[in-house]
């Protein structure tokens, strides 16, 4: 039996029927991408000037063509983003897929995502775009735009400033600040040290301004050879040596003004989800060495909270 890279459930083929149906009800099989990982990196570079997707990781815009049962790369109008293997960092697609899955298990809203096999047997990460509603676009602005920052200055902010954006623009800021607090704790636990302002976005939908589903969550601690920080944007002036006093007492209680009841509920949820996280890590497509390193990060960060 195999493990479905979309649902993590056991299956006879490469993908489970449930995994395929999440992509499309009419999809009965999913053909491998007709490109190697190297081919995809070349395609991403060649298409970059025509595409609006930005970032350090190679990315491709794609649509799911159910007539030929596979993803197709496009320059515009894509409903999925695909990220192939990166020669600079090991197993980024498997890492991001698992990290997003752990975040979802902890109650964070994430888009449909998973892994798809490529021509050379490597795995490519895919995520469905949340700024598309059929043929219409959803109004989305990332926090760098709202703060007047650029790609070069996306780290020149703080978590306090992120909270301020929510208070300034969101329709129901009290609800969004709970989401922000949960996301902050999960990113810390998962070793995501690259949650800069471009990885936070607001969307306007049904006349309501709120945080978008979470994206670009991955464990950078196990990727970097010598990680220097625990968080991309400082909290109370600190990016390192964070603990419950900074993240919970200061950021949660003081800066976000969350009640003890809400904070206790969130912490209980994170405690209860740990066994689920461990099972998901075991089922993931990371090599065993990185699975163990991932668990070690979780163990160390959990003690700090």
Buried (B, 14 or more C-beta within 10 A) or exposed (E): EEBBBBBBBEBEEBBBBEBBBBBEEEBEEBEBBEBBBBBBBBBBEEBEEEBEBEEEBBBBBBEBEBEEBBBBBBEEEBBBBBBBBBEEBBBBBBBBBBBBBBBBBBBBBBBBBBBBBBEBEBBBBBBBBBBBEEEEEEEBBBBBBBBEBEEEEBBBBBBBBBBBBBEEBBEEBEEBBBBBBBBBBBBBBBBBBBBBBBBBBBBBBEEEBBBBBBBBBBBBBBBBEEBEBBBBBBBBEBBEEBBEEBBBBBBBBEBBEBEEEBBEEBBEBBEEBBEEBBEBBEBBBBEEEBBEBBBEBBEEBBEBB
